[in-house]
């Protein structure tokens, strides 16, 4: 099936644009959140991923780590959520 909607390629990416910057991406497990996280990580950002689906989140973290992207393996936000029982 052909993808509908805009398919505008990025004008350019810079491997060090977000070096030493921390980027918090909600919904990072899939869709727009995943794509946003990928773009920041590809440009050197330290990406903190947050998602309600922890299994999906772990897959993305593992993928980013294997590609050498800067992704913390533990998020204090995830721990806060699990401690609150939600």
MOHUWO-V512097 format. One record per residue. SS is DSSP state (a for helix, b for strand, c for the rest). PHI is phi in degrees with one decimal (999 if undefined). NEAR is the number of other C-alpha atoms within 12 Angstrom. Layout:
# MOHUWO-V512097
ss=SS phi=PHI near=NEAR
ss=SS phi=PHI near=NEAR
This chain:
# MOHUWO-V512097
ss=c phi=999 near=3
ss=c phi=-74.7 near=6
ss=c phi=-74.9 near=6
ss=c phi=-91.8 near=7
ss=c phi=100.5 near=6
ss=c phi=-71.3 near=8
ss=c phi=-126.0 near=8
ss=c phi=-88.2 near=8
ss=c phi=-72.3 near=8
ss=c phi=-63.0 near=9
ss=c phi=-71.3 near=6
ss=c phi=171.7 near=11
ss=c phi=-123.1 near=17
ss=c phi=-126.9 near=16
ss=c phi=-57.8 near=18
ss=c phi=-122.1 near=18
ss=c phi=-59.8 near=18
ss=c phi=-113.2 near=22
ss=c phi=-58.5 near=19
ss=c phi=67.4 near=16
ss=c phi=-112.0 near=18
ss=b phi=-104.8 near=21
ss=b phi=-120.7 near=27
ss=b phi=-99.0 near=26
ss=b phi=-119.1 near=30
ss=b phi=-86.5 near=25
ss=c phi=68.7 near=23
ss=c phi=-73.5 near=35
ss=c phi=-77.4 near=30
ss=c phi=-166.3 near=26
ss=a phi=60.6 near=17
ss=a phi=-62.2 near=14
ss=a phi=-60.7 near=25
ss=a phi=-63.0 near=29
ss=a phi=-64.7 near=21
ss=a phi=-63.4 near=24
ss=a phi=-60.4 near=38
ss=a phi=-61.4 near=36
ss=a phi=-63.0 near=30
ss=a phi=-65.5 near=34
ss=a phi=-65.2 near=40
ss=a phi=-64.2 near=27
ss=c phi=-105.6 near=26
ss=c phi=90.8 near=26
ss=c phi=-71.6 near=32
ss=b phi=-87.7 near=31
ss=b phi=-93.6 near=39
ss=b phi=-100.9 near=37
ss=b phi=-95.4 near=43
ss=b phi=-131.2 near=35
ss=c phi=-157.2 near=28
ss=c phi=-72.2 near=20
ss=c phi=-93.2 near=19
ss=a phi=-64.5 near=23
ss=a phi=-64.2 near=15
ss=a phi=-65.0 near=20
ss=a phi=-61.8 near=32
ss=a phi=-61.2 near=26
ss=a phi=-62.5 near=20
ss=a phi=-65.8 near=34
ss=a phi=-58.8 near=34
ss=a phi=-63.9 near=21
ss=a phi=-63.6 near=21
ss=a phi=-61.8 near=32
ss=a phi=-62.2 near=20
ss=a phi=-66.1 near=13
ss=c phi=-89.1 near=14
ss=c phi=81.7 near=19
ss=c phi=-80.9 near=29
ss=c phi=-84.9 near=33
ss=b phi=-133.1 near=35
ss=c phi=-61.2 near=27
ss=c phi=-82.8 near=25
ss=c phi=-126.8 near=18
ss=c phi=-114.3 near=23
ss=a phi=-61.0 near=15
ss=a phi=-67.2 near=21
ss=a phi=-61.1 near=24
ss=a phi=-65.1 near=15
ss=a phi=-62.3 near=13
ss=a phi=-62.5 near=16
ss=a phi=-69.3 near=13
ss=a phi=-71.8 near=10
ss=c phi=-80.3 near=9
ss=c phi=82.8 near=8
ss=c phi=-99.4 near=10
